[in-house]
Amino acid sequence: MLCADALTLKQLRALLAVAETRSLTGAAARLGLTVPAVHAQLAGLESALAGAAFDRSDRFAPTDEGRALITAARTAEAALARAAAEVAALRRGDAGRVALGVVSTAKYFAPGLVRALTDAVPGAEITLRVGNRAETIADLAANAVDLAIMGRPPREPQVDATPLGPHPHGILLPPDHRLAGRAAVTAADLAGETFIAREPGSGTRILMTRWLDRIGEGREFRTLEMDSNETIKQAVIAGLGIAFLSLHTAAEELRGGRLALLGAPGLPIQRTWYLVHRQDEPLSPLATRIAAQIAARAPVLLPALTGTP
């Protein structure tokens, strides 16, 4: 019975060299070894085989058992060659996996960005994780993502941040709303409005709360919570209220006239998209390459806001 655990790669390579040259001398020359060294490797292999791998009386013709091992040795060599090529590609940044996290307001351009990245680096496998700000920060902290696209970089975990482009926020309302088209709207004008807002933990919700606190000077505003930008936009179009959102989430609706942008002091609020990664976790060569691609391509892929203030 073959003792597979006793076989070594050196023995299998000696087996292949002998099988292909049909001599110990030829195998030694091919492997850069002495004839006794090749003989020792072959003897060890045949000991593990508990039988002969070659018929010495017939110019080292393989036995049936030897042929089985030769097939296995060639399979192993091919697998090792593939692995060596994959390792080289990983080290060059030509292949591998990268997990990209994006806050939910970035999902409107993130799929196009991922497509551009996979076209630019065909060997890359890019997974996309979408969540609110709190969830994306948690993913960074847990090393669940290599890179993340978000607004204001978090304090913890500490990150390196690269600005990608402008990220405006404003108040959206139906085009037939009583405040639509007004040049300037005050806190008093907004007093009776219902604000349709994202869930706590959302960066947009945090920014909305700060803006309302600033202009309202402590005034309470009625809020209706919904868990997705799409649902919020449809609720506004249906007349259920107005919404403070990233304008990149509503570029199509603004261009098509299905939503209007409120004119109010300090709006739109201009923020910035950032690409971030943890400072204490070095990026792989592929993640480094993908980060450079994102920095170069994201400004072009950000939704156009032609016609908005």
C-alpha positions in Angstrom: 0.0 0.0 0.0 1.2 3.5 -0.9 2.3 5.6 2.2 1.3 9.0 0.7 2.5 10.9 3.7 6.0 9.7 3.1 6.2 11.1 -0.4 8.0 14.4 -1.0 8.0 16.9 -3.9 11.7 16.1 -4.5 10.9 12.5 -4.9 8.0 13.2 -7.4 10.3 15.5 -9.4 13.0 12.8 -9.5 10.3 10.3 -10.7 9.2 12.6 -13.5 12.8 13.3 -14.6 13.6 9.6 -14.7 10.4 8.8 -16.6 11.1 11.5 -19.2 14.8 10.9 -19.7 14.6 7.1 -19.2 17.9 7.2 -17.2 19.3 8.2 -13.8 22.1 10.2 -15.6 19.6 12.2 -17.7 17.4 12.8 -14.7 20.5 14.0 -12.7 21.4 16.4 -15.5 17.9 17.8 -15.7 17.5 18.3 -12.0 21.1 19.6 -11.4 21.8 16.8 -9.0 24.3 13.9 -8.8 23.2 10.4 -9.9 23.5 9.1 -6.3 21.1 11.9 -5.2 18.5 11.0 -7.8 18.9 7.3 -6.9 18.3 8.2 -3.2 15.1 10.1 -4.1 13.8 7.3 -6.2 14.6 4.7 -3.6 12.7 6.8 -1.0 9.7 7.0 -3.3 9.7 3.3 -4.0 10.0 2.6 -0.3 6.8 4.7 0.2 5.2 2.9 -2.7 6.3 -0.5 -1.3 7.0 -1.5 -4.9 8.9 -0.6 -8.0 8.1 2.5 -10.0 10.3 1.4 -13.0 11.4 -1.7 -14.7 15.2 -1.4 -14.6 15.5 -4.2 -17.2 13.6 -2.1 -19.8 15.4 1.3 -19.7 13.4 2.5 -16.8 10.0 1.9 -18.3 7.3 2.8 -15.7 5.4 0.1 -14.0 1.6 0.4 -13.7 2.1 1.7 -10.2 4.8 4.1 -11.4 2.5 5.4 -14.1 -0.1 6.2 -11.5 2.4 8.2 -9.5 3.7 9.9 -12.7 0.2 11.1 -13.4 -0.2 12.4 -9.9 3.2 14.1 -10.0 2.3 15.9 -13.2 -1.0 17.1 -11.7 0.9 18.4 -8.6 3.5 20.2 -10.8 0.7 21.9 -12.8 -1.1 22.9 -9.6 2.1 24.4 -8.2 2.7 26.3 -11.5 -0.8 27.7 -11.3 -0.3 28.6 -7.7 3.0 30.3 -8.4 1.3 32.4 -11.2 -1.5 33.3 -8.8 0.9 34.4 -6.1 2.8 36.5 -8.6 -0.4 38.1 -9.8 -1.5 38.8 -6.2 1.9 40.4 -5.5 1.6 42.6 -8.6 -1.9 43.6 -7.7 -3.4 41.9 -10.8 -5.7 39.5 -9.0 -7.4 38.8 -5.6 -10.3 40.0 -3.6 -11.2 43.4 -2.4 -14.2 44.2 -0.2 -15.5 47.7 -0.8 -18.0 49.2 1.7 -20.2 52.2 0.7 -22.8 54.1 2.6 -26.2 53.8 1.2 -26.2 57.2 -0.5 -23.2 56.0 -2.6 -25.1 53.0 -4.0 -26.4 55.3 -6.8 -22.9 55.4 -8.4 -21.1 52.5 -6.7 -22.3 49.8 -9.1 -21.0 51.8 -12.1 -17.7 52.3 -10.2 -17.4 48.6 -9.5 -18.0 47.8 -13.2 -15.3 50.3 -14.2 -12.9 48.7 -11.7 -13.5 45.2 -12.9 -13.0 46.3 -16.5 -9.7 48.0 -15.5 -8.5 45.0 -13.4 -10.1 41.9 -14.8 -8.4 39.6 -12.2 -10.0 41.5 -9.3 -13.0 40.1 -7.4 -14.7 43.1 -5.9 -17.5 42.6 -3.3 -19.8 45.5 -2.5 -21.2 46.0 1.0 -23.9 48.7 1.4 -24.9 50.1 4.8 -25.6 53.2 6.6 -22.8 55.3 8.2 -22.8 53.4 11.5 -22.8 50.0 9.7 -20.0 51.0 7.3 -17.9 52.2 10.3 -18.6 48.9 12.1 -17.4 47.1 8.9 -14.2 49.1 8.9 -13.6 48.4 12.6 -14.2 44.6 12.1 -12.0 44.5 9.0 -15.0 43.3 7.0 -14.1 45.8 4.2 -10.7 46.8 2.8 -11.9 50.2 1.5 -15.0 52.3 2.1 -16.6 55.3 0.4 -18.4 57.6 2.8 -18.8 61.2 3.9 -17.0 62.5 6.9 -14.2 60.1 7.9 -14.8 58.5 11.4 -12.7 59.2 14.4 -12.5 55.5 15.2 -11.1 53.4 13.7 -8.5 55.8 12.6 -8.3 55.9 8.8 -6.5 57.4 5.9 -8.9 59.4 3.8 -8.7 60.5 0.2 -11.3 63.1 -1.1 -13.2 61.9 -4.2 -15.5 64.7 -5.0 -18.3 67.0 -3.8 -21.3 65.6 -2.1 -24.2 68.1 -1.8 -27.2 67.7 0.4 -30.5 69.6 0.3 -34.2 69.5 0.9 -36.3 67.8 -1.7 -40.0 68.5 -2.2 -42.7 67.9 -4.8 -42.6 70.3 -7.7 -46.1 71.6 -6.8 -45.3 72.2 -3.1 -46.2 75.6 -1.7 -42.5 76.3 -1.1 -41.3 75.2 -4.5 -39.6 78.0 -6.4 -39.3 80.3 -3.3 -35.9 82.1 -3.3 -35.5 81.9 0.4 -37.3 79.9 3.1 -37.1 80.4 6.8 -37.5 78.1 9.8 -41.0 79.5 10.3 -41.9 78.4 6.8 -40.9 74.9 7.6 -42.6 74.7 11.0 -45.6 72.8 9.7 -43.8 70.4 7.4 -43.2 66.8 8.0 -39.5 65.8 7.4 -39.2 62.3 6.0 -35.9 61.1 7.4 -33.5 58.1 7.4 -33.0 55.9 10.4 -30.8 56.9 13.4 -27.1 56.0 12.5 -27.5 57.4 9.0 -25.0 60.1 8.1 -27.8 62.0 6.2 -30.0 61.9 9.4 -27.2 63.3 11.5 -26.5 66.1 9.0 -30.3 66.9 8.8 -30.6 67.1 12.5 -27.6 69.5 12.8 -29.0 71.7 10.1 -32.5 71.8 11.6 -31.0 72.6 15.1 -29.0 75.4 13.6 -31.8 77.1 11.7 -34.6 76.2 14.1 -32.9 77.4 17.3 -34.4 74.6 19.3 -37.7 74.3 17.4 -39.1 70.8 17.1 -39.9 69.5 13.6 -42.2 66.7 12.9 -40.3 63.6 11.5 -41.4 60.5 9.7 -38.7 57.8 9.6 -38.1 55.5 6.6 -35.3 53.1 6.0 -34.3 53.7 2.4 -33.6 56.7 0.1 -35.8 55.2 -2.5 -38.8 54.9 -0.2 -38.2 58.5 1.0 -38.1 59.9 -2.5 -41.4 58.1 -3.4 -43.0 59.4 -0.2 -42.0 63.0 -1.1 -43.3 62.6 -4.7 -46.6 61.3 -3.2 -46.9 64.4 -1.0 -46.3 62.8 2.4 -43.6 65.3 3.4 -40.3 66.8 2.4 -36.9 65.2 2.9 -33.3 66.2 3.6 -31.2 63.9 1.3 -28.0 63.6 -0.5 -28.6 65.2 -3.9 -26.7 62.4 -5.5 -29.6 60.1 -4.5 -32.1 62.2 -6.5 -30.1 63.3 -9.5 -32.5 61.6 -12.0 -35.7 62.9 -10.3 -34.4 66.4 -10.1 -33.4 66.4 -13.8 -36.8 64.9 -14.7 -38.8 67.4 -12.7 -40.3 64.8 -10.4 -38.7 66.5 -7.4 -37.7 70.1 -6.7 -34.9 71.5 -4.6 -35.8 73.9 -1.7 -34.1 77.3 -1.5 -33.2 77.9 2.0 -30.2 79.6 3.9 -27.1 77.4 3.8 -28.5 74.9 1.2 -27.3 72.9 -0.5 -24.8 71.8 2.2 -21.6 70.9 0.5 -19.9 67.9 1.8 -17.2 65.6 0.3 -17.1 62.0 -0.6 -14.0 60.2 0.8 -12.3 56.9 0.2 -11.0 55.6 3.5 -9.1 52.6 4.8 -7.7 51.7 8.2 -4.4 53.3 9.1 -3.3 50.2 11.1 -4.0 47.7 8.3 -1.7 47.8 5.3 -3.5 47.5 2.0 -2.8 44.5 -0.2 -1.2 45.3 -3.6 -4.6 44.8 -5.3 -6.4 47.0 -2.8 -3.8 49.7 -3.3 -4.3 49.5 -7.1 -8.1 49.6 -6.7 -7.9 52.6 -4.4 -5.9 54.4 -7.0 -8.5 53.5 -9.6 -11.3 54.7 -7.4 -9.6 58.0 -6.8 -9.1 58.5 -10.5 -12.6 57.4 -11.7 -15.0 58.4 -8.9 -15.3 62.2 -9.9 -16.3 61.2 -13.4 -18.9 58.7 -12.1 -20.5 61.0 -9.5 -24.1 61.8 -10.6 -24.4 65.0 -12.5 -26.5 67.7 -10.9 -26.9 70.1 -13.8 -29.6 72.6 -13.2 -29.5 72.5 -9.4 -28.2 75.4 -7.3 
